[in-house]
């Protein structure tokens, strides 16, 4: 398994990417499609403006040797 962990400023683009071909595993108590989740996250951010980067993003990719051995569960 190959992962990349970072904070990002391009939250909406990342969510829309997941709709096009990736898979969103969790959105921390937010529901709906990418645009809905982004609006919910903006509302939560407006209540707490201490963060300059709003989103923690973890990209997970199955390594070629693990294909068929792992799933999202």
C-alpha positions in Angstrom: 0.0 0.0 0.0 1.3 3.4 -0.9 0.1 6.5 1.0 0.6 10.2 0.9 -0.5 12.3 3.9 -0.7 16.1 3.8 -2.8 19.1 4.5 -4.3 20.8 1.4 -6.0 24.0 0.3 -7.7 22.5 -2.7 -10.4 20.6 -0.9 -13.2 21.0 -3.5 -10.9 19.8 -6.3 -9.9 16.7 -4.2 -13.6 15.9 -3.4 -14.6 16.3 -7.1 -11.7 14.0 -8.1 -13.0 11.3 -5.8 -16.4 11.6 -7.6 -14.7 11.1 -11.0 -12.6 8.1 -10.4 -11.2 7.8 -6.9 -13.1 6.7 -3.8 -13.9 8.8 -0.8 -13.6 6.6 2.3 -14.5 9.1 5.0 -15.4 12.8 5.3 -15.6 13.2 9.1 -19.3 13.5 9.7 -20.1 15.1 6.3 -22.5 13.6 3.9 -23.6 13.9 0.2 -21.7 14.4 -3.0 -18.4 16.3 -3.2 -20.0 19.7 -3.5 -22.3 19.0 -0.5 -19.4 17.9 1.6 -17.3 20.9 0.6 -20.2 23.3 1.7 -20.5 21.5 5.1 -16.7 21.8 5.6 -16.9 25.5 4.8 -19.6 26.0 7.4 -17.5 24.1 10.0 -14.5 26.2 9.1 -16.3 29.5 9.5 -16.9 28.5 13.1 -13.2 28.0 13.7 -10.8 30.1 11.6 -7.5 29.1 13.3 -6.4 26.9 10.5 -4.8 28.2 7.3 -5.0 24.8 5.6 -8.4 23.4 6.1 -8.2 19.7 5.1 -6.1 16.7 6.0 -5.9 14.6 2.9 -4.7 11.0 2.8 -4.2 9.4 -0.6 -4.1 5.6 -0.5 -3.1 3.5 -3.5 -2.7 -0.2 -3.7 0.8 -1.2 -4.7 0.9 -3.5 -7.8 2.0 -6.5 -5.7 -1.0 -6.0 -3.3 -3.8 -5.9 -6.0 -6.4 -8.5 -5.2 -5.1 -8.8 -1.6 -6.5 -5.6 -0.1 -9.9 -3.8 -0.2 -11.3 -0.6 1.3 -12.6 -2.5 4.4 
